[in-house]
Amino acid sequence: MLRAVTAITFAAAMFLGNASFAEAQPAPAGKQMAVNYADLNISRPAGAEVLITRMRAAAAQVCGPAPDMRDLVMYRFYRQCIAESVERGVATVNAPVVTEVYRGNTTVVAAAAE
């Protein structure tokens, strides 16, 4: 299994700037950031949680900068970009414990840790 690096890529539907919804332009697709997890044991819940935290931080950078929270439309796109990017990262890693921790399925994770 490839353990070294996974990439976080943001969705082309992410919009940039403070333009109104009708004037918003899509960001260029394919922007990504590598997330190293060679130092983690992702077959354990603790390692999976650290990896997901790293993925969220990378996605926030790739999808950012964060818009003003008062701009509800842009902020929704920003949060959606992060969520979709992390979801793709989890799928790319393709590790059962990471997937279950990401989904919040702690019962399965607890059984796997034993």
Backbone atoms as SQL, in Angstrom:
CREATE TABLE atoms (id INTEGER PRIMARY KEY, chain TEXT, resi INTEGER, resn TEXT, atom TEXT, x REAL, y REAL, z REAL);
INSERT INTO atoms VALUES
  (1, 'A', 1, 'MET', 'N', 0.845, -1.173, 0.000),
  (2, 'A', 1, 'MET', 'CA', 0.000, 0.000, 0.000),
  (3, 'A', 1, 'MET', 'C', 0.893, 1.240, 0.000),
  (4, 'A', 2, 'LEU', 'N', 0.558, 2.213, -0.783),
  (5, 'A', 2, 'LEU', 'CA', 1.290, 3.476, -0.821),
  (6, 'A', 2, 'LEU', 'C', 1.023, 4.240, 0.464),
  (7, 'A', 3, 'ARG', 'N', 2.087, 4.467, 1.260),
  (8, 'A', 3, 'ARG', 'CA', 1.924, 5.112, 2.556),
  (9, 'A', 3, 'ARG', 'C', 2.531, 6.510, 2.587),
  (10, 'A', 4, 'ALA', 'N', 3.234, 6.892, 1.584),
  (11, 'A', 4, 'ALA', 'CA', 4.024, 8.113, 1.675),
  (12, 'A', 4, 'ALA', 'C', 3.197, 9.386, 1.606),
  (13, 'A', 5, 'VAL', 'N', 2.430, 9.560, 0.572),
  (14, 'A', 5, 'VAL', 'CA', 1.795, 10.850, 0.351),
  (15, 'A', 5, 'VAL', 'C', 0.456, 10.672, -0.346),
  (16, 'A', 6, 'THR', 'N', -0.504, 11.491, 0.020),
  (17, 'A', 6, 'THR', 'CA', -1.741, 11.585, -0.724),
  (18, 'A', 6, 'THR', 'C', -1.931, 13.055, -1.067),
  (19, 'A', 7, 'ALA', 'N', -2.703, 13.359, -2.054),
  (20, 'A', 7, 'ALA', 'CA', -2.882, 14.746, -2.473),
  (21, 'A', 7, 'ALA', 'C', -4.320, 15.182, -2.237),
  (22, 'A', 8, 'ILE', 'N', -4.459, 16.424, -1.829),
  (23, 'A', 8, 'ILE', 'CA', -5.768, 17.032, -1.644),
  (24, 'A', 8, 'ILE', 'C', -5.995, 17.941, -2.850),
  (25, 'A', 9, 'THR', 'N', -7.081, 17.728, -3.561),
  (26, 'A', 9, 'THR', 'CA', -7.394, 18.519, -4.741),
  (27, 'A', 9, 'THR', 'C', -8.737, 19.191, -4.543),
  (28, 'A', 10, 'PHE', 'N', -8.834, 20.449, -4.910),
  (29, 'A', 10, 'PHE', 'CA', -10.110, 21.113, -4.702),
  (30, 'A', 10, 'PHE', 'C', -10.984, 21.047, -5.937),
  (31, 'A', 11, 'ALA', 'N', -12.263, 21.187, -5.725),
  (32, 'A', 11, 'ALA', 'CA', -13.251, 21.062, -6.800),
  (33, 'A', 11, 'ALA', 'C', -13.242, 22.284, -7.701),
  (34, 'A', 12, 'ALA', 'N', -13.463, 22.062, -8.969),
  (35, 'A', 12, 'ALA', 'CA', -13.502, 23.165, -9.931),
  (36, 'A', 12, 'ALA', 'C', -14.690, 24.076, -9.678),
  (37, 'A', 13, 'ALA', 'N', -15.655, 23.606, -8.944),
  (38, 'A', 13, 'ALA', 'CA', -16.836, 24.422, -8.657),
  (39, 'A', 13, 'ALA', 'C', -16.573, 25.463, -7.573),
  (40, 'A', 14, 'MET', 'N', -15.421, 25.407, -6.929),
  (41, 'A', 14, 'MET', 'CA', -15.097, 26.385, -5.885),
  (42, 'A', 14, 'MET', 'C', -14.970, 27.764, -6.519),
  (43, 'A', 15, 'PHE', 'N', -15.598, 28.741, -5.918),
  (44, 'A', 15, 'PHE', 'CA', -15.561, 30.089, -6.453),
  (45, 'A', 15, 'PHE', 'C', -14.650, 30.961, -5.608),
  (46, 'A', 16, 'LEU', 'N', -13.969, 31.904, -6.248),
  (47, 'A', 16, 'LEU', 'CA', -13.031, 32.786, -5.564),
  (48, 'A', 16, 'LEU', 'C', -13.543, 34.217, -5.522),
  (49, 'A', 17, 'GLY', 'N', -12.971, 35.001, -4.616),
  (50, 'A', 17, 'GLY', 'CA', -13.244, 36.427, -4.567),
  (51, 'A', 17, 'GLY', 'C', -14.522, 36.764, -3.841),
  (52, 'A', 18, 'ASN', 'N', -14.873, 38.035, -3.875),
  (53, 'A', 18, 'ASN', 'CA', -16.067, 38.517, -3.196),
  (54, 'A', 18, 'ASN', 'C', -17.184, 38.832, -4.183),
  (55, 'A', 19, 'ALA', 'N', -17.101, 38.269, -5.369),
  (56, 'A', 19, 'ALA', 'CA', -18.138, 38.514, -6.372),
  (57, 'A', 19, 'ALA', 'C', -19.445, 37.889, -5.921),
  (58, 'A', 20, 'SER', 'N', -20.529, 38.438, -6.419),
  (59, 'A', 20, 'SER', 'CA', -21.822, 37.845, -6.093),
  (60, 'A', 20, 'SER', 'C', -21.926, 36.484, -6.761),
  (61, 'A', 21, 'PHE', 'N', -22.904, 35.708, -6.360),
  (62, 'A', 21, 'PHE', 'CA', -23.072, 34.363, -6.900),
  (63, 'A', 21, 'PHE', 'C', -23.150, 34.384, -8.428),
  (64, 'A', 22, 'ALA', 'N', -23.885, 35.304, -8.990),
  (65, 'A', 22, 'ALA', 'CA', -24.058, 35.358, -10.444),
  (66, 'A', 22, 'ALA', 'C', -22.765, 35.736, -11.149),
  (67, 'A', 23, 'GLU', 'N', -21.894, 36.499, -10.498),
  (68, 'A', 23, 'GLU', 'CA', -20.662, 36.958, -11.130),
  (69, 'A', 23, 'GLU', 'C', -19.455, 36.088, -10.796),
  (70, 'A', 24, 'ALA', 'N', -19.611, 35.119, -9.909),
  (71, 'A', 24, 'ALA', 'CA', -18.471, 34.329, -9.448),
  (72, 'A', 24, 'ALA', 'C', -17.863, 33.521, -10.584),
  (73, 'A', 25, 'GLN', 'N', -16.553, 33.446, -10.581),
  (74, 'A', 25, 'GLN', 'CA', -15.831, 32.688, -11.593),
  (75, 'A', 25, 'GLN', 'C', -15.261, 31.425, -10.956),
  (76, 'A', 26, 'PRO', 'N', -15.328, 30.299, -11.641),
  (77, 'A', 26, 'PRO', 'CA', -14.754, 29.085, -11.070),
  (78, 'A', 26, 'PRO', 'C', -13.237, 29.203, -10.989),
  (79, 'A', 27, 'ALA', 'N', -12.676, 28.610, -9.951),
  (80, 'A', 27, 'ALA', 'CA', -11.226, 28.582, -9.786),
  (81, 'A', 27, 'ALA', 'C', -10.640, 27.542, -10.722),
  (82, 'A', 28, 'PRO', 'N', -9.366, 27.688, -11.082),
  (83, 'A', 28, 'PRO', 'CA', -8.750, 26.676, -11.939),
  (84, 'A', 28, 'PRO', 'C', -8.724, 25.317, -11.243),
  (85, 'A', 29, 'ALA', 'N', -9.053, 24.285, -11.969),
  (86, 'A', 29, 'ALA', 'CA', -9.095, 22.935, -11.392),
  (87, 'A', 29, 'ALA', 'C', -7.691, 22.378, -11.244),
  (88, 'A', 30, 'GLY', 'N', -7.548, 21.434, -10.326),
  (89, 'A', 30, 'GLY', 'CA', -6.306, 20.704, -10.222),
  (90, 'A', 30, 'GLY', 'C', -5.321, 21.214, -9.195),
  (91, 'A', 31, 'LYS', 'N', -5.634, 22.242, -8.447),
  (92, 'A', 31, 'LYS', 'CA', -4.730, 22.709, -7.405),
  (93, 'A', 31, 'LYS', 'C', -4.677, 21.647, -6.329),
  (94, 'A', 32, 'GLN', 'N', -3.482, 21.287, -5.888),
  (95, 'A', 32, 'GLN', 'CA', -3.378, 20.233, -4.896),
  (96, 'A', 32, 'GLN', 'C', -2.201, 20.440, -3.960),
  (97, 'A', 33, 'MET', 'N', -2.224, 19.699, -2.866),
  (98, 'A', 33, 'MET', 'CA', -1.174, 19.755, -1.860),
  (99, 'A', 33, 'MET', 'C', -0.925, 18.334, -1.372),
  (100, 'A', 34, 'ALA', 'N', 0.325, 17.960, -1.228),
  (101, 'A', 34, 'ALA', 'CA', 0.675, 16.634, -0.731),
  (102, 'A', 34, 'ALA', 'C', 0.512, 16.581, 0.782),
  (103, 'A', 35, 'VAL', 'N', 0.029, 15.448, 1.260),
  (104, 'A', 35, 'VAL', 'CA', -0.118, 15.211, 2.700),
  (105, 'A', 35, 'VAL', 'C', 0.686, 13.947, 3.024),
  (106, 'A', 36, 'ASN', 'N', 1.762, 14.125, 3.769),
  (107, 'A', 36, 'ASN', 'CA', 2.629, 13.001, 4.111),
  (108, 'A', 36, 'ASN', 'C', 2.057, 12.271, 5.321),
  (109, 'A', 37, 'TYR', 'N', 2.019, 10.946, 5.228),
  (110, 'A', 37, 'TYR', 'CA', 1.568, 10.158, 6.376),
  (111, 'A', 37, 'TYR', 'C', 2.428, 8.930, 6.591),
  (112, 'A', 38, 'ALA', 'N', 3.651, 8.985, 6.083),
  (113, 'A', 38, 'ALA', 'CA', 4.574, 7.864, 6.251),
  (114, 'A', 38, 'ALA', 'C', 4.893, 7.620, 7.721),
  (115, 'A', 39, 'ASP', 'N', 4.783, 8.654, 8.553),
  (116, 'A', 39, 'ASP', 'CA', 5.097, 8.536, 9.976),
  (117, 'A', 39, 'ASP', 'C', 3.914, 8.029, 10.804),
  (118, 'A', 40, 'LEU', 'N', 2.778, 7.767, 10.176),
  (119, 'A', 40, 'LEU', 'CA', 1.575, 7.369, 10.904),
  (120, 'A', 40, 'LEU', 'C', 1.252, 5.894, 10.701),
  (121, 'A', 41, 'ASN', 'N', 0.691, 5.284, 11.721),
  (122, 'A', 41, 'ASN', 'CA', 0.151, 3.938, 11.605),
  (123, 'A', 41, 'ASN', 'C', -1.347, 4.098, 11.360),
  (124, 'A', 42, 'ILE', 'N', -1.719, 4.104, 10.086),
  (125, 'A', 42, 'ILE', 'CA', -3.121, 4.370, 9.746),
  (126, 'A', 42, 'ILE', 'C', -4.013, 3.137, 9.907),
  (127, 'A', 43, 'SER', 'N', -3.445, 2.041, 10.398),
  (128, 'A', 43, 'SER', 'CA', -4.283, 0.893, 10.724),
  (129, 'A', 43, 'SER', 'C', -4.816, 1.006, 12.150),
  (130, 'A', 44, 'ARG', 'N', -4.476, 2.096, 12.825),
  (131, 'A', 44, 'ARG', 'CA', -4.952, 2.393, 14.175),
  (132, 'A', 44, 'ARG', 'C', -5.778, 3.675, 14.140),
  (133, 'A', 45, 'PRO', 'N', -6.812, 3.768, 14.961),
  (134, 'A', 45, 'PRO', 'CA', -7.657, 4.966, 14.966),
  (135, 'A', 45, 'PRO', 'C', -6.890, 6.265, 15.240),
  (136, 'A', 46, 'ALA', 'N', -5.914, 6.236, 16.132),
  (137, 'A', 46, 'ALA', 'CA', -5.167, 7.461, 16.448),
  (138, 'A', 46, 'ALA', 'C', -4.419, 7.974, 15.219),
  (139, 'A', 47, 'GLY', 'N', -3.786, 7.066, 14.470),
  (140, 'A', 47, 'GLY', 'CA', -3.087, 7.467, 13.249),
  (141, 'A', 47, 'GLY', 'C', -4.045, 7.973, 12.190),
  (142, 'A', 48, 'ALA', 'N', -5.200, 7.323, 12.084),
  (143, 'A', 48, 'ALA', 'CA', -6.215, 7.741, 11.117),
  (144, 'A', 48, 'ALA', 'C', -6.726, 9.148, 11.445),
  (145, 'A', 49, 'GLU', 'N', -6.936, 9.422, 12.728),
  (146, 'A', 49, 'GLU', 'CA', -7.411, 10.750, 13.133),
  (147, 'A', 49, 'GLU', 'C', -6.391, 11.832, 12.795),
  (148, 'A', 50, 'VAL', 'N', -5.114, 11.543, 13.013),
  (149, 'A', 50, 'VAL', 'CA', -4.061, 12.515, 12.683),
  (150, 'A', 50, 'VAL', 'C', -4.040, 12.763, 11.178),
  (151, 'A', 51, 'LEU', 'N', -4.151, 11.703, 10.390),
  (152, 'A', 51, 'LEU', 'CA', -4.160, 11.860, 8.932),
  (153, 'A', 51, 'LEU', 'C', -5.339, 12.715, 8.483),
  (154, 'A', 52, 'ILE', 'N', -6.509, 12.457, 9.010),
  (155, 'A', 52, 'ILE', 'CA', -7.691, 13.237, 8.624),
  (156, 'A', 52, 'ILE', 'C', -7.524, 14.701, 9.027),
  (157, 'A', 53, 'THR', 'N', -6.931, 14.950, 10.177),
  (158, 'A', 53, 'THR', 'CA', -6.660, 16.332, 10.599),
  (159, 'A', 53, 'THR', 'C', -5.704, 17.003, 9.619),
  (160, 'A', 54, 'ARG', 'N', -4.670, 16.294, 9.201),
  (161, 'A', 54, 'ARG', 'CA', -3.727, 16.848, 8.216),
  (162, 'A', 54, 'ARG', 'C', -4.432, 17.115, 6.884),
  (163, 'A', 55, 'MET', 'N', -5.308, 16.205, 6.484),
  (164, 'A', 55, 'MET', 'CA', -6.046, 16.397, 5.232),
  (165, 'A', 55, 'MET', 'C', -6.929, 17.640, 5.308),
  (166, 'A', 56, 'ARG', 'N', -7.600, 17.837, 6.442),
  (167, 'A', 56, 'ARG', 'CA', -8.470, 19.016, 6.595),
  (168, 'A', 56, 'ARG', 'C', -7.655, 20.305, 6.539),
  (169, 'A', 57, 'ALA', 'N', -6.480, 20.297, 7.161),
  (170, 'A', 57, 'ALA', 'CA', -5.623, 21.487, 7.138),
  (171, 'A', 57, 'ALA', 'C', -5.132, 21.776, 5.715),
  (172, 'A', 58, 'ALA', 'N', -4.747, 20.733, 4.993),
  (173, 'A', 58, 'ALA', 'CA', -4.299, 20.909, 3.611),
  (174, 'A', 58, 'ALA', 'C', -5.446, 21.384, 2.730),
  (175, 'A', 59, 'ALA', 'N', -6.620, 20.815, 2.924),
  (176, 'A', 59, 'ALA', 'CA', -7.785, 21.221, 2.129),
  (177, 'A', 59, 'ALA', 'C', -8.139, 22.681, 2.388),
  (178, 'A', 60, 'ALA', 'N', -8.033, 23.119, 3.635),
  (179, 'A', 60, 'ALA', 'CA', -8.331, 24.523, 3.956),
  (180, 'A', 60, 'ALA', 'C', -7.368, 25.449, 3.226),
  (181, 'A', 61, 'GLN', 'N', -6.110, 25.045, 3.104),
  (182, 'A', 61, 'GLN', 'CA', -5.135, 25.867, 2.381),
  (183, 'A', 61, 'GLN', 'C', -5.413, 25.852, 0.887),
  (184, 'A', 62, 'VAL', 'N', -5.700, 24.679, 0.346),
  (185, 'A', 62, 'VAL', 'CA', -5.946, 24.539, -1.087),
  (186, 'A', 62, 'VAL', 'C', -7.230, 25.258, -1.492),
  (187, 'A', 63, 'CYS', 'N', -8.241, 25.174, -0.669),
  (188, 'A', 63, 'CYS', 'CA', -9.537, 25.776, -0.985),
  (189, 'A', 63, 'CYS', 'C', -9.596, 27.264, -0.633),
  (190, 'A', 64, 'GLY', 'N', -8.664, 27.724, 0.156),
  (191, 'A', 64, 'GLY', 'CA', -8.681, 29.099, 0.662),
  (192, 'A', 64, 'GLY', 'C', -8.193, 30.114, -0.332),
  (193, 'A', 65, 'PRO', 'N', -8.152, 31.325, 0.114),
  (194, 'A', 65, 'PRO', 'CA', -8.357, 31.739, 1.494),
  (195, 'A', 65, 'PRO', 'C', -9.839, 31.691, 1.879),
  (196, 'A', 66, 'ALA', 'N', -10.049, 31.537, 3.164),
  (197, 'A', 66, 'ALA', 'CA', -11.424, 31.461, 3.666),
  (198, 'A', 66, 'ALA', 'C', -12.130, 32.788, 3.444),
  (199, 'A', 67, 'PRO', 'N', -13.322, 32.751, 2.891),
  (200, 'A', 67, 'PRO', 'CA', -14.085, 33.995, 2.712),
  (201, 'A', 67, 'PRO', 'C', -14.656, 34.468, 4.044),
  (202, 'A', 68, 'ASP', 'N', -15.103, 35.679, 4.059),
  (203, 'A', 68, 'ASP', 'CA', -15.769, 36.235, 5.242),
  (204, 'A', 68, 'ASP', 'C', -16.996, 35.375, 5.535),
  (205, 'A', 69, 'MET', 'N', -17.150, 34.976, 6.780),
  (206, 'A', 69, 'MET', 'CA', -18.286, 34.120, 7.154),
  (207, 'A', 69, 'MET', 'C', -19.627, 34.793, 6.908),
  (208, 'A', 70, 'ARG', 'N', -19.640, 36.098, 6.818),
  (209, 'A', 70, 'ARG', 'CA', -20.896, 36.816, 6.553),
  (210, 'A', 70, 'ARG', 'C', -21.331, 36.662, 5.105),
  (211, 'A', 71, 'ASP', 'N', -20.396, 36.292, 4.234),
  (212, 'A', 71, 'ASP', 'CA', -20.729, 36.017, 2.838),
  (213, 'A', 71, 'ASP', 'C', -21.131, 34.549, 2.754),
  (214, 'A', 72, 'LEU', 'N', -22.390, 34.287, 3.044),
  (215, 'A', 72, 'LEU', 'CA', -22.866, 32.924, 3.223),
  (216, 'A', 72, 'LEU', 'C', -22.692, 32.036, 1.996),
  (217, 'A', 73, 'VAL', 'N', -22.872, 32.597, 0.815),
  (218, 'A', 73, 'VAL', 'CA', -22.746, 31.798, -0.404),
  (219, 'A', 73, 'VAL', 'C', -21.296, 31.357, -0.586),
  (220, 'A', 74, 'MET', 'N', -20.368, 32.296, -0.485),
  (221, 'A', 74, 'MET', 'CA', -18.963, 31.972, -0.677),
  (222, 'A', 74, 'MET', 'C', -18.454, 31.052, 0.438),
  (223, 'A', 75, 'TYR', 'N', -18.915, 31.286, 1.651),
  (224, 'A', 75, 'TYR', 'CA', -18.485, 30.452, 2.760),
  (225, 'A', 75, 'TYR', 'C', -18.994, 29.019, 2.590),
  (226, 'A', 76, 'ARG', 'N', -20.198, 28.871, 2.063),
  (227, 'A', 76, 'ARG', 'CA', -20.735, 27.533, 1.794),
  (228, 'A', 76, 'ARG', 'C', -19.875, 26.808, 0.759),
  (229, 'A', 77, 'PHE', 'N', -19.469, 27.509, -0.309),
  (230, 'A', 77, 'PHE', 'CA', -18.607, 26.902, -1.320),
  (231, 'A', 77, 'PHE', 'C', -17.259, 26.503, -0.725),
  (232, 'A', 78, 'TYR', 'N', -16.716, 27.339, 0.136),
  (233, 'A', 78, 'TYR', 'CA', -15.444, 27.059, 0.786),
  (234, 'A', 78, 'TYR', 'C', -15.543, 25.793, 1.639),
  (235, 'A', 79, 'ARG', 'N', -16.566, 25.695, 2.469),
  (236, 'A', 79, 'ARG', 'CA', -16.753, 24.518, 3.330),
  (237, 'A', 79, 'ARG', 'C', -17.003, 23.257, 2.490),
  (238, 'A', 80, 'GLN', 'N', -17.754, 23.405, 1.408),
  (239, 'A', 80, 'GLN', 'CA', -18.020, 22.276, 0.522),
  (240, 'A', 80, 'GLN', 'C', -16.729, 21.811, -0.141),
  (241, 'A', 81, 'CYS', 'N', -15.888, 22.748, -0.541),
  (242, 'A', 81, 'CYS', 'CA', -14.603, 22.419, -1.142),
  (243, 'A', 81, 'CYS', 'C', -13.760, 21.598, -0.176),
  (244, 'A', 82, 'ILE', 'N', -13.701, 22.023, 1.070),
  (245, 'A', 82, 'ILE', 'CA', -12.926, 21.292, 2.080),
  (246, 'A', 82, 'ILE', 'C', -13.487, 19.885, 2.256),
  (247, 'A', 83, 'ALA', 'N', -14.787, 19.783, 2.422),
  (248, 'A', 83, 'ALA', 'CA', -15.420, 18.479, 2.645),
  (249, 'A', 83, 'ALA', 'C', -15.164, 17.526, 1.477),
  (250, 'A', 84, 'GLU', 'N', -15.337, 18.002, 0.255),
  (251, 'A', 84, 'GLU', 'CA', -15.133, 17.152, -0.914),
  (252, 'A', 84, 'GLU', 'C', -13.666, 16.767, -1.073),
  (253, 'A', 85, 'SER', 'N', -12.771, 17.688, -0.773),
  (254, 'A', 85, 'SER', 'CA', -11.341, 17.408, -0.884),
  (255, 'A', 85, 'SER', 'C', -10.914, 16.337, 0.114),
  (256, 'A', 86, 'VAL', 'N', -11.376, 16.454, 1.350),
  (257, 'A', 86, 'VAL', 'CA', -11.022, 15.456, 2.370),
  (258, 'A', 86, 'VAL', 'C', -11.633, 14.109, 2.001),
  (259, 'A', 87, 'GLU', 'N', -12.852, 14.123, 1.527),
  (260, 'A', 87, 'GLU', 'CA', -13.494, 12.869, 1.132),
  (261, 'A', 87, 'GLU', 'C', -12.711, 12.167, 0.027),
  (262, 'A', 88, 'ARG', 'N', -12.247, 12.945, -0.966),
  (263, 'A', 88, 'ARG', 'CA', -11.430, 12.353, -2.038),
  (264, 'A', 88, 'ARG', 'C', -10.101, 11.850, -1.493),
  (265, 'A', 89, 'GLY', 'N', -9.506, 12.582, -0.551),
  (266, 'A', 89, 'GLY', 'CA', -8.255, 12.144, 0.057),
  (267, 'A', 89, 'GLY', 'C', -8.417, 10.836, 0.805),
  (268, 'A', 90, 'VAL', 'N', -9.490, 10.714, 1.557),
  (269, 'A', 90, 'VAL', 'CA', -9.772, 9.475, 2.299),
  (270, 'A', 90, 'VAL', 'C', -9.959, 8.319, 1.309),
  (271, 'A', 91, 'ALA', 'N', -10.670, 8.566, 0.232),
  (272, 'A', 91, 'ALA', 'CA', -10.881, 7.521, -0.779),
  (273, 'A', 91, 'ALA', 'C', -9.561, 7.121, -1.437),
  (274, 'A', 92, 'THR', 'N', -8.692, 8.081, -1.663),
  (275, 'A', 92, 'THR', 'CA', -7.400, 7.808, -2.292),
  (276, 'A', 92, 'THR', 'C', -6.516, 6.945, -1.397),
  (277, 'A', 93, 'VAL', 'N', -6.513, 7.226, -0.111),
  (278, 'A', 93, 'VAL', 'CA', -5.719, 6.442, 0.834),
  (279, 'A', 93, 'VAL', 'C', -6.223, 5.001, 0.863),
  (280, 'A', 94, 'ASN', 'N', -7.532, 4.832, 0.783),
  (281, 'A', 94, 'ASN', 'CA', -8.153, 3.507, 0.694),
  (282, 'A', 94, 'ASN', 'C', -7.732, 2.593, 1.844),
  (283, 'A', 95, 'ALA', 'N', -7.814, 3.109, 3.060),
  (284, 'A', 95, 'ALA', 'CA', -7.500, 2.323, 4.256),
  (285, 'A', 95, 'ALA', 'C', -8.775, 2.196, 5.082),
  (286, 'A', 96, 'PRO', 'N', -9.179, 0.985, 5.418),
  (287, 'A', 96, 'PRO', 'CA', -10.453, 0.790, 6.118),
  (288, 'A', 96, 'PRO', 'C', -10.602, 1.591, 7.408),
  (289, 'A', 97, 'VAL', 'N', -9.563, 1.652, 8.235),
  (290, 'A', 97, 'VAL', 'CA', -9.680, 2.370, 9.511),
  (291, 'A', 97, 'VAL', 'C', -9.825, 3.865, 9.259),
  (292, 'A', 98, 'VAL', 'N', -9.087, 4.404, 8.292),
  (293, 'A', 98, 'VAL', 'CA', -9.209, 5.833, 7.969),
  (294, 'A', 98, 'VAL', 'C', -10.627, 6.128, 7.498),
  (295, 'A', 99, 'THR', 'N', -11.159, 5.284, 6.643),
  (296, 'A', 99, 'THR', 'CA', -12.522, 5.468, 6.139),
  (297, 'A', 99, 'THR', 'C', -13.536, 5.437, 7.273),
  (298, 'A', 100, 'GLU', 'N', -13.412, 4.479, 8.175),
  (299, 'A', 100, 'GLU', 'CA', -14.374, 4.371, 9.274),
  (300, 'A', 100, 'GLU', 'C', -14.246, 5.540, 10.251),
  (301, 'A', 101, 'VAL', 'N', -13.028, 5.975, 10.543),
  (302, 'A', 101, 'VAL', 'CA', -12.856, 7.143, 11.428),
  (303, 'A', 101, 'VAL', 'C', -13.461, 8.375, 10.770),
  (304, 'A', 102, 'TYR', 'N', -13.225, 8.544, 9.480),
  (305, 'A', 102, 'TYR', 'CA', -13.781, 9.688, 8.748),
  (306, 'A', 102, 'TYR', 'C', -15.308, 9.672, 8.785),
  (307, 'A', 103, 'ARG', 'N', -15.893, 8.504, 8.656),
  (308, 'A', 103, 'ARG', 'CA', -17.357, 8.372, 8.672),
  (309, 'A', 103, 'ARG', 'C', -17.934, 8.467, 10.084),
  (310, 'A', 104, 'GLY', 'N', -17.057, 8.421, 11.080),
  (311, 'A', 104, 'GLY', 'CA', -17.522, 8.508, 12.458),
  (312, 'A', 104, 'GLY', 'C', -18.033, 7.202, 13.011),
  (313, 'A', 105, 'ASN', 'N', -17.667, 6.115, 12.356),
  (314, 'A', 105, 'ASN', 'CA', -18.133, 4.794, 12.780),
  (315, 'A', 105, 'ASN', 'C', -17.177, 4.241, 13.835),
  (316, 'A', 106, 'THR', 'N', -17.330, 4.706, 15.065),
  (317, 'A', 106, 'THR', 'CA', -16.400, 4.351, 16.138),
  (318, 'A', 106, 'THR', 'C', -16.547, 2.915, 16.606),
  (319, 'A', 107, 'THR', 'N', -17.684, 2.292, 16.400),
  (320, 'A', 107, 'THR', 'CA', -17.869, 0.893, 16.816),
  (321, 'A', 107, 'THR', 'C', -16.946, -0.023, 16.018),
  (322, 'A', 108, 'VAL', 'N', -16.913, 0.158, 14.707),
  (323, 'A', 108, 'VAL', 'CA', -16.059, -0.651, 13.850),
  (324, 'A', 108, 'VAL', 'C', -14.597, -0.351, 14.148),
  (325, 'A', 109, 'VAL', 'N', -14.275, 0.923, 14.352),
  (326, 'A', 109, 'VAL', 'CA', -12.896, 1.321, 14.634),
  (327, 'A', 109, 'VAL', 'C', -12.418, 0.707, 15.933),
  (328, 'A', 110, 'ALA', 'N', -13.255, 0.712, 16.962),
  (329, 'A', 110, 'ALA', 'CA', -12.884, 0.133, 18.257),
  (330, 'A', 110, 'ALA', 'C', -12.618, -1.360, 18.111),
  (331, 'A', 111, 'ALA', 'N', -13.417, -2.049, 17.335),
  (332, 'A', 111, 'ALA', 'CA', -13.214, -3.484, 17.106),
  (333, 'A', 111, 'ALA', 'C', -11.923, -3.741, 16.340),
  (334, 'A', 112, 'ALA', 'N', -11.598, -2.883, 15.395),
  (335, 'A', 112, 'ALA', 'CA', -10.383, -3.045, 14.595),
  (336, 'A', 112, 'ALA', 'C', -9.133, -2.791, 15.428),
  (337, 'A', 113, 'ALA', 'N', -9.246, -1.937, 16.439),
  (338, 'A', 113, 'ALA', 'CA', -8.095, -1.585, 17.269),
  (339, 'A', 113, 'ALA', 'C', -7.734, -2.687, 18.249),
  (340, 'A', 114, 'GLU', 'N', -8.635, -3.599, 18.500),
  (341, 'A', 114, 'GLU', 'CA', -8.390, -4.662, 19.483),
  (342, 'A', 114, 'GLU', 'C', -7.560, -5.780, 18.920);
